[in-house]
Every structure is written in C-alpha cells, then in structure tokens.
Amino acid sequence: MLDVILDTLLDGVKLLPFLFVAFLVIELVEHKLSKKNKSILSRTGKFSPVVAAFLGLFPQCGFSVMVTNLYITRIVSLGTLIAVYLSTSDEMLPILLSENTDFEVVFKLLGIKLVIAVIMGILIDFLIRRKKKEKVNYHICDEEHCHCSESLLRSALVHTIKTFFFILVVTFILNALLFWLGEEVIEKMLMKNSSFTPFIASFIGLIPNCAASIMLTELFLNHAISFASLIAGLLTGSGVAILMLFKSNKNMKENFLILILVYLVGAFSGFLLEVFKFFV
C-alpha cells in the first residue's frame, strides 16, 4: 500500500507544472472571450447552438453556468443549452494535454463532441420552438466562485490545485483497487469492451463536479474504459451546470427532462460508437 501511495503522489507531482501551464493559457484566452460570449450568443439567433457548441469545447470558467442562466431567462434556446452541455468537458482537456496524449486523439474527441452537440442543438430547436421572456438576472462569478475578477495567476493556481487534488484522489482509488482487486476484476466491474459500458460512463458524467471528467479521463488513460465510453461520459459531463439548472429553474419537470435527454444522447452516442467501432 505504501508503494500505491508513493506512485500516486509521484504521478500527481509530475503533472503539476503541465496542469498549471495549461490552466494559465486557458485563463488568458477565457478572459479575452468571457465578456463577449453573452453578446455573441444573444445575437446569433438560430445559429446559437452552433456557436455555443464551439465555445463549450474550450474549458472556460462558468461558461456552461452562464448559458444555463441565459436559458432560464429565455435569452437563449433549449437547443443552445443542450449543445453547451454536450460539448463541455470540464477538466478533460488540461489533463489530456498534461499527460502528453496524442493530439490526434484529442482532436478526434473534441470533433466528435462538437458534431454531436451541433446536430442535437439544431434538431432540438427545430422540434421545439418557444417564445423568449424578457428577464435578465444572472450572476456567473458569484455562483461559480471562479475568481474572474482576480489575477490570472491566482485563478490558474486555484484551478490547478483543485484539479490536482481530484487527480490524486481518483488516481489513488484506481491504484488501490488495482492493488487489492486486480485489473481483471476492475474491467469486469466497468464492463470493459462491453457495448453497455457507455451507459455506465454517461451516468458517471452526470456527477455535478469536475471529479466526473477527471475520473473518466483517468479511467481512459489507464485503459479501463474505451474511447467510445469516454465520449459517452464526457457528453454528459457539464460540471456544475446541471446542478445550477436544478437550483435556479423552478420547473422541475423541465429540469428532469433535460437531464434525461442529456444522459440518453451521451449513452446512445457512446453505444453506437462502441457497437459499430466508429473512430476506434
């Protein structure tokens, strides 16, 4: 067990500088875009799902939360909201970059999520048309505690520490399970190479915390789940946005329908990729 603890700490410490650089770059880009995102979305009309899907790919602080509030106030459509939820991947990108993952895998992952998010966003808006209500009242930074008004270095450092902590916890759990149970037992628990693993991964992705995307990414990097299952889990992993939807939107029936829709899209997308061996 001492070896497990030491291996976990060593693996985590090796990632620290790469995580910090990744989050610093993300913060620099985000602070240039964050003030423009709302106006861009509100002015793109029927193309909002497309724009939102592109913006959602980049791991921005509070973006999915912002779009959630814009949806609740009916500034953006349901299709736009779903597109953001499907394209957002929380902490996945910084972890893959810090692990020196093949860029082909990263681009393929982002590309598939983008296509699915755009198609579903446009399709939902085509099927469901609703009038907008003139009501604007949202507080992104207050809800997300993302330190947007503070220095970029501090914000990047906070994200790095939080992600580092979750990586340590998830990695320790995985290493401990491998040590006590063995790789074959873990693979059976996750139904590795099964067509139904995406349904498990999508359920994990719904956890309203960055721990979900970290867990899924670490499972993929440790070959515990397939690429298709990673896609399924990341499609449903919108961070705390779902939690904010249930907190701020009083229509609980609508909230549960959105939750179920996101889960089904993620699970069946991964299922189809797994069954037909697309992009494998």
N, C-alpha and C positions, 0 to 999 in steps of 0.2 A: 504493500500500500504506500510505503514511503516513496518508492520509485514512481508510482502513479502521480503522487503529489508533485514530485520534482519535475517529472515530464510535463505536467500541466503548467506549472509555473514557467518553465523554460520556453515552452511553445508560446505562452502568452506574452512573455517579455520580448521575445523575438519580433512579435507583431507590433509592439508599441510604437516604434518610430514610423513604421509604414502607415499605421492607423492614423497617427497624428497628422502626417503629411496629407493623407487622403482627405481627412475632415477639414484641414486648413484650406485646401483647394476648393472643397465643396462650399465652405463658408464664404470664401471670396466671390465665387460665382453666384451663390444664393443672394448675397446682399446687394448684388447688382441687378438681380432679377425680381426679388421679392416685392418691391414697390410697384412693379409693372404687371405682375401676374394677374391681379384683380381686374385691372382695366382691360388687359388683353382678353381675359375670359368673358367679361361682360360685353365686349364689342364684337366678338367673333360669331355671335348668333348660332346658326345651325351647325357651324363648324367647331363649336366649343368642345365637343367630345374629342375631336382630333387634336386640338391644341392642348387640352387638358391631359390627354394620354402622353403626349411628348413631354410636357412639363413634369408629369408624375414620375417619369423614368429617372429623373435626377433626384437623388435623396435630399430634398430640401426640408428644412426645419418647419414643421407646421403647415406644409402646403396642403396635404390631404385634409387637415383640420380646417384650414381656411375654406376649401371647396365645400366641405360639409356644412359650414355656416352659411356659405353663399347659396347652397341648395335649400337649406331650411328657410332662408329669407326669399327663396324663389328667384334669385338673381341668375342662377344657372339651372340647367335642366337635370332631370334624373339620369339621362344618358351621360352627361358630363360627370356627374358624381360617380357613377359606376365605372366609367373609363379611368378616372383617377384611382379608385380603389384597386382596380385590376392592374394598373401599370406601376403603382407604388410598390417598392420593395424594401423600404426601411433601411436596415443596415447591411443588406446583402452586398451592394457594390463595393463599399470600403473594405469589407472582409475579403472578397474575391481578389481585389487589387492588392491588398496587403499580403495575400498568400501566393502572389505571382501566378495566378490562374491564367491559363492560355486565353489570349484575347479573343480567339475565335469562339470559345465557349461563352465568354462574357457577352459578346455582340449577338451571338445566337440567342442567348437567354433574353436579352433586352428586346431584340427584334420580335421574338415570338410573343412576349408580353405586350409589346406595342400593337402588333397586328390584332391580337385578341381584344385588347382594350378598345381600339378604334372601331372594330366591327360591332362589338356588343354595345358600345356607346351610341353609335349611329342607329343601330337596329332598335334599341330601346326608345330612343327619341322619335323614331319613325312610327313605332307602335303606340307610344304613349305621348299625347300632346296635352299640356296643361298650361293654364294662364299663370303669369308671374305676379307675385304680390309685391307691392312697393313697400318693403320693410328692410331696413339695413341696420343690423345691430350685432356685431361680432367683435371678439377680442382675441386675436390669434395668439399673440405672445403671452397674454395673461393666462390663457388656458394651457398653453404648451410649455411654459417656463423655459423657453429656448434661448434666453439671453440675447435676443436680437438687438437690443439697444446697447449692449456692452461690447467690449473689444473682440475682434475676430479671434485673437489668440486664446482668450479665455473661453469663448464659445466652442472653439475647436477642441480645447483641452477638456472641457466638460463632457462633450460627446465622446472623446477618446476614452476617458476614464470610465464612463458608463458602459460603453461597448466592451472595453477591456474586462470589466467586472463580469458582464454577462458571458463573455467568451470563456473566462476562467471557470465559471460555474458550469456552463454547458459542457466544456471540454473535460472537466473533472468527472462529471456524471457519466459521460460516454466512456472515458478511460476506466473508471471504476466498474462500470457494467461489463466492459470487455474483459477486465481482470477477473471479476467474480463469476460471470456467466459464460463468457466466451463469445467469439464473433458469430458463430452459427446460431446461438440462441437469440442474439440481438437481431440478426437478419430475419429469423422466424417471427419475432415479435413485431417487426416493422413490415413483415410480409414482403421482403426484398424480392425483386423480379416478379412480383405478382401484379396482375392488372388492377388490383384493388388498393395497392399502396397509395396512389394519388388521393383516394378518399380519406385516408388517414392523414396524409400530408396537408391536405386542404383544411382539415379540422384543426391541425396544429397551427396553421397560418392564421386562423381566426383569433388566436390569443391576442388581446389588445395591448401589445407591448413589443418592444424591439427584440425581446428574447425569442420570439417566434421565428423571425427571419434569421437570427443568429443560429438558433438550433437547427433549422432546416439547412442553412448553408454549411454548417459544420458537419451535419449528417451526410451531405452530398460530398464534401471534401474528404470524408472518411469512408466513402464508398458504401455507406449504409443505406442510402436511397438512390434511385436513378435520376437522370436528368429530367425525365417526364414528371416524376414525383416532386422534384424541386420546383418545376414550373407550376404544378398544381398548388403547392403550398404558398409560393410567392404571389400567385394571383389573388389569393385571399388575404394576404398579409398587408393590411393597410395601416399598421401601427395602432395608435390610439384613436384613429379617426372614427372607427365603428363605435367605440366607447363614447366619444363625443356626440355621435348621432343619437344614441340612446339617452344621453344626458340632456341634450338641447332640444331634440324634436319630440314634441308631446304625442305625436301619432305613433303609438307603439306597434300597431298593426303594420303600418308602413315600414317601420324600422325592422321588424322581423322579416318582412317580405324582401327587403333589400339585403339583409343578412343571408337569407336562404338563397337568393339569386346569386350573390357573390360566391357563396360556397359551391353551388351547383355548377356555375361556369368554371370555377377553378378545378373542381373534382373531375368533371367530364372532359375538360380540355386535357388534363393530365392523363386521364383514362384513354382517350383517343390516341394521344401521342405514344402511350405505352403499348397499346394493342397493335397499332399499325406501324410502330417503330419509326415514326417520323423524327427526323433530325437527330437520330441516335448514331 
